[in-house]
């Protein structure tokens, strides 16, 4: 093993039981296997148990402790994935009235004695979580996890005026409670002055039962201007006021210079730790919309001082460097990133050595590249062709209808953006393509509302076992995509899933060009290939419908077996 904290391997174990078992026995150390969702965790755990390893699925406290009020108010990807996996609230294995100990504490206890811990990668990569992993463990990310993109995304924060208003009201509530609890606040002040914090209660704030207490690993000094509870809350409210008034886009350094007169960067970095200590001293639960809003504001304050970022109009913090986001998590365990697609670019973006050979090889789908439509015109979604060119929309509709007619089970159709999806569905309805699809299968789609997307995913997953199947339409950035791919036989990429060009994307491309000498074309092509990684490793058939996939710039970032097949078979096919 090298001295690097992060390693990239060129091919994944793909949750193969023999590969993961062999890796565990070779390392002779606990293995943490991070994948992309609840359904994927259950599939991976089932495969690993057959290899003789002791496996535990570790989840978040919110999902482990079953509280109906908490679950119904949760607005996160975990709720979508939980519903999509077929777990309705009454079917969750643990119930509060049946528990004699906290389910989260029990799962943590089981994880400490397990050979392999399977969990969602978001629990590891989210800087807001304080998940403690075994010290001697090795963390392995599944190939379906876009570590570079997910680390950047989780190190980015978005707030709006409504969220800032909720956070301000939560600060006022804590201020009133601190005024009534001077004794507890004074004790907390003494601990904070000694570079300590008030530990959380041994009683779980979600289920109300005996729980595990995670020690605070951060022993850095808390600045003097936020040690007192009232002083700290005043600083937070000043920061919220600044976010409301900010209206321009600037770098994180420029943002800190603007606010330096009222609050120092050292004070901003201590916000989350000081908030947790104050809540523990006042015995306040960190649940509910107002508490979550204050958590987001404190995360914004800390991350703006720690990672290279772009602050967009004071409301969005866009992280520009995935490796700095990983370093911010302070991992003591070695990380192994499995990358089927664009392994060389991933290694460069994570600033580690070139990728090593494959750990193991698992059978994966060979993609079919469709470069021309039924009328022999080139298929492309570049420059908004799906929205502006009726011919392109008609050709894509014909392709999807033909695939739905040929495939007996579920089909997922992925669009570059949600705007492309909406425009294409409207055009298909007027041209009759949607009517042809409905004659063969049901149709569901991912929408902006999370609860509606969850219901659509439930219908889609049920159709995998009964009826003629279903077609699920979604954008490439949808959180429901990974779960949908697990229940589909065929995945169609209607265009290259490139990110819409924005100020944050442009700043990230410029940074990669200056620091890593990574050309913009290679960077964008690698990101597009990474969006197809889950389908190539899990679906039985993958259709890449865009002429740009047939070009060497995009083809070279596909997995080796897919590149070899494309070159051997002549590169592309016509619809």
C-alpha positions as CSV (number, residue, x, y, z in Angstrom):
1,X,0.0,0.0,0.0
2,X,1.2,3.5,-0.7
3,X,1.3,6.4,1.8
4,X,-1.5,8.3,0.0
5,X,-4.7,8.8,2.0
6,X,-6.7,8.2,-1.2
7,X,-6.1,5.6,-3.9
8,X,-7.9,5.0,-7.1
9,X,-8.3,1.6,-8.8
10,X,-9.2,1.3,-12.4
11,X,-12.1,-1.1,-12.0
12,X,-14.6,-2.0,-9.2
13,X,-15.3,-5.1,-7.3
14,X,-19.0,-4.4,-8.2
15,X,-20.2,-5.8,-4.9
16,X,-19.0,-9.2,-6.1
17,X,-19.1,-11.5,-3.1
18,X,-15.8,-13.3,-3.9
19,X,-14.0,-10.1,-4.7
20,X,-15.0,-8.3,-1.5
21,X,-14.4,-11.4,0.6
22,X,-10.9,-11.8,-0.9
23,X,-10.2,-8.1,-0.3
24,X,-11.2,-8.4,3.4
25,X,-9.1,-11.5,4.0
26,X,-6.1,-10.0,2.2
27,X,-6.2,-6.8,4.2
28,X,-7.0,-8.5,7.5
29,X,-8.7,-5.3,8.6
30,X,-12.3,-4.2,8.9
31,X,-13.8,-3.0,5.6
32,X,-16.2,-0.1,5.1
33,X,-18.1,-0.5,1.8
34,X,-19.7,2.7,0.7
35,X,-22.4,2.6,-2.0
36,X,-25.1,4.8,-3.4
37,X,-28.4,4.3,-1.5
38,X,-30.5,2.0,0.6
39,X,-31.4,-0.5,-2.1
40,X,-27.7,-0.8,-3.1
41,X,-26.7,-1.3,0.5
42,X,-29.1,-4.2,0.8
43,X,-28.0,-5.8,-2.4
44,X,-24.3,-5.5,-1.6
45,X,-24.8,-6.8,2.0
46,X,-26.6,-9.9,0.6
47,X,-23.8,-10.6,-1.8
48,X,-21.1,-10.2,0.8
49,X,-22.8,-12.5,3.4
50,X,-22.5,-15.3,1.0
51,X,-18.7,-15.0,1.1
52,X,-18.6,-15.8,4.8
53,X,-18.1,-12.2,6.1
54,X,-20.0,-10.7,9.0
55,X,-21.9,-7.7,7.5
56,X,-23.7,-4.8,9.1
57,X,-25.7,-2.1,7.3
58,X,-25.1,1.1,9.1
59,X,-27.5,3.9,8.6
60,X,-28.1,7.5,9.9
61,X,-29.6,8.2,13.3
62,X,-32.7,9.7,11.6
63,X,-33.4,6.5,9.7
64,X,-32.5,4.1,12.5
65,X,-34.6,5.8,15.2
66,X,-38.2,5.5,14.0
67,X,-40.0,8.7,14.9
68,X,-43.0,9.5,12.7
69,X,-42.6,13.3,13.2
70,X,-39.0,13.3,12.3
71,X,-39.4,11.1,9.3
72,X,-42.3,13.1,7.8
73,X,-40.4,16.3,8.2
74,X,-37.2,14.9,6.7
75,X,-36.3,16.6,3.4
76,X,-33.3,14.6,2.2
77,X,-32.3,12.0,-0.4
78,X,-32.5,9.3,2.3
79,X,-36.3,9.7,2.4
80,X,-36.5,9.2,-1.3
81,X,-34.3,6.2,-1.2
82,X,-36.1,4.7,1.8
83,X,-39.5,5.0,0.1
84,X,-38.0,3.7,-3.2
85,X,-36.7,0.6,-1.6
86,X,-40.3,-0.3,-0.6
87,X,-40.0,0.6,3.0
88,X,-43.1,2.5,4.1
89,X,-43.3,3.9,7.6
90,X,-45.3,1.0,8.9
91,X,-42.9,-1.5,7.5
92,X,-39.7,-0.2,9.1
93,X,-38.2,-3.1,11.1
94,X,-37.9,-1.2,14.4
95,X,-40.7,0.7,16.1
96,X,-40.3,3.1,18.9
97,X,-42.9,1.4,21.2
98,X,-41.1,-2.0,20.7
99,X,-37.6,-0.8,21.4
100,X,-35.7,-1.4,24.6
101,X,-32.5,0.4,23.3
102,X,-31.8,3.0,20.6
103,X,-31.7,1.3,17.2
104,X,-28.8,3.6,16.1
105,X,-26.8,2.6,19.2
106,X,-27.4,-1.1,18.5
107,X,-26.4,-0.8,14.9
108,X,-23.2,1.0,15.9
109,X,-22.4,-1.7,18.4
110,X,-23.0,-4.4,15.8
111,X,-20.8,-2.5,13.3
112,X,-17.8,-2.4,15.7
113,X,-17.8,-6.2,15.8
114,X,-18.4,-6.7,12.0
115,X,-16.0,-7.7,9.3
116,X,-17.7,-5.5,6.7
117,X,-19.8,-2.3,7.2
118,X,-22.1,-1.3,4.4
119,X,-23.4,2.2,4.3
120,X,-24.5,5.1,2.1
121,X,-21.5,7.1,0.8
122,X,-23.3,10.3,1.9
123,X,-22.9,9.4,5.5
124,X,-19.1,9.4,5.1
125,X,-18.7,12.3,2.7
126,X,-21.1,14.8,4.3
127,X,-19.0,17.3,6.4
128,X,-22.1,18.0,8.6
129,X,-22.2,14.4,9.9
130,X,-20.0,13.1,12.7
131,X,-19.9,9.4,11.8
132,X,-17.1,7.6,13.6
133,X,-15.6,4.7,11.7
134,X,-13.3,2.0,13.1
135,X,-9.7,3.3,13.3
136,X,-8.2,0.3,11.5
137,X,-10.8,0.1,8.8
138,X,-10.2,0.5,5.1
139,X,-12.9,2.5,3.2
140,X,-13.9,1.2,-0.2
141,X,-16.2,3.3,-2.4
142,X,-18.3,1.4,-5.0
143,X,-17.9,2.3,-8.6
144,X,-21.4,3.6,-8.7
145,X,-20.4,6.4,-6.3
146,X,-19.1,9.5,-8.0
147,X,-16.7,10.4,-5.1
148,X,-15.4,13.5,-6.8
149,X,-18.8,15.0,-7.6
150,X,-20.5,13.8,-4.4
151,X,-17.8,15.2,-2.1
152,X,-18.0,18.6,-3.9
153,X,-21.8,18.5,-3.7
154,X,-21.9,17.7,0.0
155,X,-19.3,20.4,0.7
156,X,-21.6,23.0,-1.0
157,X,-24.4,24.7,0.8
158,X,-27.5,26.5,-0.6
159,X,-29.7,28.8,1.5
160,X,-32.6,31.1,0.6
161,X,-34.5,33.9,2.4
162,X,-37.0,31.5,3.9
163,X,-34.3,29.3,5.4
164,X,-32.4,32.3,6.7
165,X,-35.6,33.5,8.4
166,X,-36.1,30.1,10.1
167,X,-32.5,30.1,11.3
168,X,-32.9,33.6,12.7
169,X,-36.0,32.5,14.6
170,X,-34.1,29.5,16.0
171,X,-31.3,31.7,17.2
172,X,-33.9,33.9,19.0
173,X,-35.4,30.8,20.6
174,X,-32.0,29.5,21.8
175,X,-31.3,33.0,23.1
176,X,-34.5,33.0,25.2
177,X,-33.7,29.5,26.6
178,X,-30.1,30.5,27.4
179,X,-31.4,33.5,29.4
180,X,-33.5,31.0,31.5
181,X,-30.6,28.6,32.0
182,X,-27.7,30.7,33.2
183,X,-26.2,27.9,35.3
184,X,-26.0,25.5,32.4
185,X,-24.6,28.2,30.1
186,X,-21.9,29.1,32.6
187,X,-20.8,25.5,32.9
188,X,-20.7,25.2,29.1
189,X,-18.6,28.4,29.0
190,X,-16.0,26.9,31.3
191,X,-15.7,23.8,29.2
192,X,-15.5,25.8,26.0
193,X,-12.8,28.0,27.5
194,X,-10.8,24.8,28.2
195,X,-11.0,23.8,24.6
196,X,-13.7,21.2,25.4
197,X,-17.4,21.0,24.6
198,X,-20.4,19.8,26.4
199,X,-20.9,16.1,25.3
200,X,-24.3,15.0,24.0
201,X,-26.7,13.3,26.2
202,X,-26.7,9.5,26.5
203,X,-30.4,9.7,25.7
204,X,-31.2,9.8,22.0
205,X,-33.0,13.0,21.0
206,X,-35.0,11.1,18.3
207,X,-36.3,8.0,20.0
208,X,-35.8,9.0,23.7
209,X,-33.9,5.8,24.6
210,X,-30.4,4.9,25.7
211,X,-28.0,5.9,22.9
212,X,-24.3,5.9,22.0
213,X,-22.3,9.1,22.7
214,X,-19.8,10.1,20.0
215,X,-16.8,11.9,21.5
216,X,-15.8,15.3,19.9
217,X,-12.6,14.6,18.1
218,X,-12.0,18.4,17.4
219,X,-9.9,19.9,20.2
220,X,-9.1,23.2,18.6
221,X,-9.5,26.4,20.5
222,X,-12.9,28.2,20.3
223,X,-12.4,31.9,19.8
224,X,-13.2,34.2,22.7
225,X,-15.9,36.2,21.0
226,X,-18.2,33.2,20.7
227,X,-17.6,31.3,24.0
228,X,-20.5,33.0,25.8
229,X,-23.9,31.7,24.6
230,X,-25.4,35.2,24.0
231,X,-22.2,36.4,22.2
232,X,-22.2,33.3,19.9
233,X,-25.9,33.7,19.0
234,X,-25.3,37.4,18.3
235,X,-22.4,36.5,15.9
236,X,-24.7,34.0,14.1
237,X,-27.5,36.5,13.6
238,X,-25.0,39.0,12.3
239,X,-23.8,36.4,9.8
240,X,-27.4,35.6,8.8
241,X,-28.0,39.4,8.2
242,X,-24.9,39.6,6.0
243,X,-26.2,36.6,3.9
244,X,-29.5,38.3,3.4
245,X,-27.9,41.5,2.2
246,X,-25.2,40.0,0.0
247,X,-26.0,40.3,-3.7
248,X,-22.8,39.7,-5.7
249,X,-20.8,36.6,-6.7
250,X,-17.3,36.4,-5.4
251,X,-14.7,33.9,-4.2
252,X,-14.6,32.6,-0.6
253,X,-11.6,34.8,0.1
254,X,-13.4,37.9,-1.0
255,X,-16.4,37.0,1.0
256,X,-14.4,36.6,4.1
257,X,-12.8,40.0,3.5
258,X,-16.2,41.6,3.3
259,X,-17.3,40.1,6.6
260,X,-14.0,40.5,8.4
261,X,-15.0,43.7,10.1
262,X,-17.8,42.0,12.1
263,X,-16.7,38.3,12.3
264,X,-13.3,36.6,11.8
265,X,-12.8,33.5,9.8
266,X,-11.7,31.6,12.9
267,X,-15.0,32.4,14.6
268,X,-17.0,31.3,11.5
269,X,-15.1,28.0,11.4
270,X,-16.1,27.3,15.1
271,X,-19.9,27.9,14.5
272,X,-21.0,24.2,14.1
273,X,-19.0,23.0,17.1
274,X,-20.1,25.8,19.3
275,X,-23.8,25.3,18.3
276,X,-23.6,21.6,19.1
277,X,-22.1,22.3,22.5
278,X,-24.8,24.9,23.3
279,X,-27.6,22.6,22.3
280,X,-26.2,19.8,24.5
281,X,-25.9,22.2,27.5
282,X,-29.5,23.4,27.0
283,X,-30.7,19.8,26.2
284,X,-32.3,21.0,22.9
285,X,-33.0,18.5,20.1
286,X,-31.4,19.4,16.8
287,X,-34.6,18.3,14.9
288,X,-37.2,20.2,13.0
289,X,-37.1,22.7,10.1
290,X,-35.8,25.6,12.2
291,X,-33.0,23.6,13.8
292,X,-32.0,22.2,10.4
293,X,-31.9,25.7,8.9
294,X,-29.5,26.9,11.6
295,X,-27.4,23.8,11.0
296,X,-27.1,24.8,7.3
297,X,-26.1,28.4,8.1
298,X,-23.4,27.1,10.5
299,X,-22.2,24.7,7.9
300,X,-22.0,27.5,5.4
301,X,-20.0,29.6,7.8
302,X,-17.5,26.8,8.5
303,X,-17.1,25.6,4.9
304,X,-16.5,29.1,3.5
305,X,-13.4,29.2,5.6
306,X,-12.1,25.7,4.8
307,X,-12.6,24.8,1.2
308,X,-12.0,26.7,-2.1
309,X,-15.4,27.9,-3.1
310,X,-17.5,30.4,-5.0
311,X,-20.1,32.3,-3.1
312,X,-23.0,33.1,-5.5
313,X,-25.1,36.1,-4.5
314,X,-24.6,35.2,-0.8
315,X,-27.0,32.3,-1.1
316,X,-25.0,29.4,-2.6
317,X,-21.6,28.1,-1.6
318,X,-20.2,26.0,-4.5
319,X,-17.1,23.9,-3.6
320,X,-14.5,23.9,-6.4
321,X,-12.1,21.2,-5.1
322,X,-13.1,17.7,-4.2
323,X,-9.8,16.8,-2.6
324,X,-9.9,19.7,-0.3
325,X,-13.4,18.6,0.7
326,X,-12.1,15.1,1.5
327,X,-9.2,16.6,3.5
328,X,-11.7,18.6,5.5
329,X,-13.3,15.4,6.7
330,X,-10.0,14.4,8.5
331,X,-10.1,10.7,7.6
332,X,-7.6,8.6,9.5
333,X,-8.6,5.6,7.4
334,X,-7.2,4.9,3.9
335,X,-9.7,5.5,1.1
336,X,-9.9,3.3,-2.0
337,X,-12.0,4.7,-4.9
338,X,-13.2,2.3,-7.5
339,X,-13.7,4.0,-10.8
340,X,-14.8,2.2,-14.0
341,X,-15.2,5.5,-15.9
342,X,-12.5,8.2,-16.4
343,X,-10.2,6.6,-13.7
344,X,-7.2,8.8,-14.8
345,X,-9.2,12.0,-14.6
346,X,-10.7,11.0,-11.2
347,X,-7.2,10.3,-9.9
348,X,-6.0,13.7,-11.1
349,X,-8.9,15.6,-9.6
350,X,-8.4,13.8,-6.2
351,X,-4.7,14.5,-6.4
352,X,-3.4,11.0,-6.0
353,X,-1.2,8.8,-8.1
354,X,-2.4,7.2,-11.4
355,X,-4.9,4.4,-10.9
356,X,-3.8,0.9,-10.0
357,X,-5.0,-2.2,-11.9
358,X,-8.3,-3.7,-11.2
359,X,-9.1,-5.3,-7.9
360,X,-11.5,-7.7,-9.6
361,X,-13.5,-7.9,-12.8
362,X,-17.2,-8.4,-12.8
363,X,-19.5,-8.8,-15.8
364,X,-20.9,-5.4,-16.9
365,X,-23.2,-4.2,-19.7
366,X,-21.7,-3.4,-23.1
367,X,-23.2,-0.1,-24.2
368,X,-24.8,0.5,-27.6
369,X,-24.0,3.9,-29.1
370,X,-26.8,5.3,-31.3
371,X,-25.4,8.1,-33.4
372,X,-28.3,8.6,-36.0
373,X,-32.0,8.7,-35.7
374,X,-34.7,6.9,-37.8
375,X,-34.4,9.6,-40.6
376,X,-30.5,9.2,-40.6
377,X,-30.0,12.6,-39.1
378,X,-27.4,12.8,-36.4
379,X,-28.7,12.5,-32.8
380,X,-27.5,15.2,-30.4
381,X,-28.7,17.2,-27.5
382,X,-26.0,19.9,-27.8
383,X,-27.0,23.6,-27.6
384,X,-30.5,22.8,-26.4
385,X,-31.4,20.7,-29.5
386,X,-34.1,18.8,-27.6
387,X,-35.8,22.1,-26.7
388,X,-35.3,24.0,-30.0
389,X,-35.2,21.3,-32.7
390,X,-38.5,19.3,-33.2
391,X,-36.7,16.9,-35.5
392,X,-34.3,15.9,-32.7
393,X,-37.1,15.5,-30.2
394,X,-39.1,13.3,-32.7
395,X,-36.1,11.1,-33.3
396,X,-35.5,10.5,-29.6
397,X,-39.2,9.8,-29.1
398,X,-39.1,7.1,-31.9
399,X,-36.0,5.6,-30.3
400,X,-37.6,5.4,-26.8
401,X,-40.8,4.0,-28.2
402,X,-38.9,1.2,-30.2
403,X,-36.9,0.3,-27.0
404,X,-40.1,0.2,-24.9
405,X,-41.6,-2.1,-27.6
406,X,-38.6,-4.5,-27.5
407,X,-37.7,-4.6,-23.8
408,X,-40.1,-6.7,-21.7
409,X,-39.3,-5.1,-18.4
410,X,-38.5,-1.7,-16.9
411,X,-36.7,1.1,-18.8
412,X,-35.1,4.2,-17.5
413,X,-34.7,7.2,-19.9
414,X,-32.2,9.8,-18.7
415,X,-32.1,13.4,-20.0
416,X,-29.3,15.9,-19.6
417,X,-31.4,18.4,-17.7
418,X,-35.0,18.6,-16.3
419,X,-35.8,21.3,-18.9
420,X,-34.8,18.9,-21.7
421,X,-37.1,16.3,-20.2
422,X,-40.1,18.6,-19.9
423,X,-39.7,19.9,-23.4
424,X,-39.3,16.4,-24.9
425,X,-42.3,15.0,-23.1
426,X,-44.5,17.8,-24.4
427,X,-43.2,17.3,-28.0
428,X,-43.7,13.5,-27.8
429,X,-47.3,14.0,-26.6
430,X,-48.1,16.1,-29.6
431,X,-46.3,13.9,-32.1
432,X,-47.8,10.6,-30.9
433,X,-44.6,9.0,-29.6
434,X,-46.0,9.1,-26.0
435,X,-49.1,7.2,-27.1
436,X,-46.9,4.5,-28.6
437,X,-45.0,4.2,-25.4
438,X,-48.2,4.0,-23.3
439,X,-49.5,1.2,-25.4
440,X,-46.6,-1.0,-24.2
441,X,-45.8,0.3,-20.7
442,X,-46.7,2.6,-17.8
443,X,-45.0,5.9,-17.7
444,X,-43.6,7.7,-14.6
445,X,-41.2,10.6,-14.2
446,X,-39.1,12.4,-11.5
447,X,-40.5,15.8,-10.7
448,X,-39.3,18.6,-8.5
449,X,-41.4,17.5,-5.5
450,X,-39.7,14.8,-3.5
451,X,-42.8,13.1,-2.3
452,X,-44.2,12.8,-5.8
453,X,-40.9,11.4,-7.0
454,X,-41.0,8.8,-4.2
455,X,-44.4,7.6,-5.3
456,X,-43.3,7.4,-8.9
457,X,-40.3,5.3,-7.8
458,X,-42.5,3.0,-5.8
459,X,-44.7,2.4,-8.9
460,X,-41.7,1.8,-11.0
461,X,-40.1,-0.7,-8.6
462,X,-43.4,-2.6,-8.4
463,X,-43.7,-2.8,-12.1
464,X,-40.4,-4.8,-12.2
465,X,-42.2,-7.8,-10.8
466,X,-45.6,-7.6,-12.5
467,X,-47.2,-6.3,-15.6
468,X,-45.5,-5.2,-18.8
469,X,-43.0,-2.9,-17.1
470,X,-42.7,0.8,-16.9
471,X,-40.7,3.7,-18.4
472,X,-39.2,6.1,-15.8
473,X,-38.1,9.5,-17.1
474,X,-35.6,11.6,-15.1
475,X,-32.8,14.1,-15.3
476,X,-29.1,13.0,-14.9
477,X,-28.8,15.0,-11.7
478,X,-31.9,13.4,-10.1
479,X,-31.3,11.7,-6.7
480,X,-33.7,9.0,-7.8
481,X,-31.6,7.8,-10.7
482,X,-29.4,5.3,-8.9
483,X,-32.4,3.6,-7.3
484,X,-34.3,3.5,-10.6
485,X,-31.3,1.9,-12.4
486,X,-31.3,-0.9,-9.8
487,X,-34.9,-1.8,-10.8
488,X,-34.4,-1.5,-14.6
489,X,-33.3,-3.8,-17.4
490,X,-32.4,-1.1,-19.9
491,X,-31.1,2.4,-19.4
492,X,-31.3,5.0,-22.3
493,X,-29.2,8.1,-22.1
494,X,-31.0,10.6,-24.3
495,X,-28.0,12.8,-24.9
496,X,-24.7,13.5,-23.2
497,X,-25.4,14.4,-19.5
498,X,-23.3,17.5,-19.4
499,X,-23.7,20.0,-16.5
500,X,-25.3,23.3,-17.6
501,X,-22.6,25.9,-17.8
502,X,-22.8,28.3,-14.9
503,X,-20.4,30.6,-12.9
504,X,-19.6,27.8,-10.5
505,X,-18.9,25.2,-13.3
506,X,-16.8,27.8,-15.2
507,X,-14.8,28.5,-12.0
508,X,-14.2,24.8,-11.4
509,X,-13.0,24.2,-15.0
510,X,-10.6,27.2,-14.8
511,X,-9.2,25.9,-11.4
512,X,-8.6,22.4,-12.8
513,X,-6.9,23.9,-15.9
514,X,-4.6,26.2,-13.9
515,X,-3.8,23.8,-11.0
516,X,-3.9,20.4,-12.7
517,X,-3.4,21.2,-16.4
518,X,-6.7,19.4,-17.1
519,X,-8.2,20.7,-20.4
520,X,-11.9,21.8,-20.4
521,X,-12.9,19.3,-23.1
522,X,-11.4,16.3,-21.2
523,X,-12.9,17.5,-17.9
524,X,-16.4,17.8,-19.4
525,X,-16.1,14.4,-21.2
526,X,-15.0,12.7,-18.0
527,X,-17.9,14.2,-16.1
528,X,-20.3,13.0,-18.7
529,X,-18.8,9.4,-18.6
530,X,-19.0,9.4,-14.8
531,X,-22.8,10.1,-15.0
532,X,-23.2,6.7,-16.9
533,X,-21.1,4.7,-14.4
534,X,-24.1,3.2,-12.4
535,X,-25.9,2.1,-15.5
536,X,-22.8,0.4,-17.1
537,X,-22.2,-1.6,-13.9
538,X,-25.8,-2.6,-13.1
539,X,-28.1,-2.5,-16.0
540,X,-28.3,-5.4,-18.5
541,X,-28.4,-3.1,-21.5
542,X,-27.3,0.5,-21.9
543,X,-28.1,2.8,-24.9
544,X,-26.0,5.9,-25.4
545,X,-28.0,8.0,-27.8
546,X,-25.9,10.8,-29.0
547,X,-23.3,11.1,-31.8
548,X,-20.8,12.6,-29.3
549,X,-20.5,9.3,-27.5
550,X,-19.0,7.8,-30.7
551,X,-16.2,10.3,-30.7
552,X,-12.8,9.4,-29.2
553,X,-13.0,12.2,-26.6
554,X,-16.0,10.7,-24.9
555,X,-15.3,7.0,-25.8
556,X,-11.9,7.0,-24.1
557,X,-13.4,7.7,-20.7
558,X,-15.7,4.7,-20.8
559,X,-14.7,1.5,-19.0
560,X,-12.1,-0.6,-20.9
561,X,-14.4,-3.4,-21.8
562,X,-16.9,-0.9,-23.2
563,X,-14.2,0.9,-25.2
564,X,-12.9,-2.4,-26.6
565,X,-16.4,-3.5,-27.6
566,X,-17.1,-0.2,-29.3
567,X,-13.9,-0.3,-31.4
568,X,-14.4,-4.0,-32.2
569,X,-18.0,-3.5,-33.4
570,X,-17.4,-0.4,-35.4
571,X,-18.2,2.3,-32.8
572,X,-21.9,3.1,-33.2
573,X,-25.3,2.0,-34.6
574,X,-28.2,3.7,-36.2
575,X,-31.7,3.8,-34.7
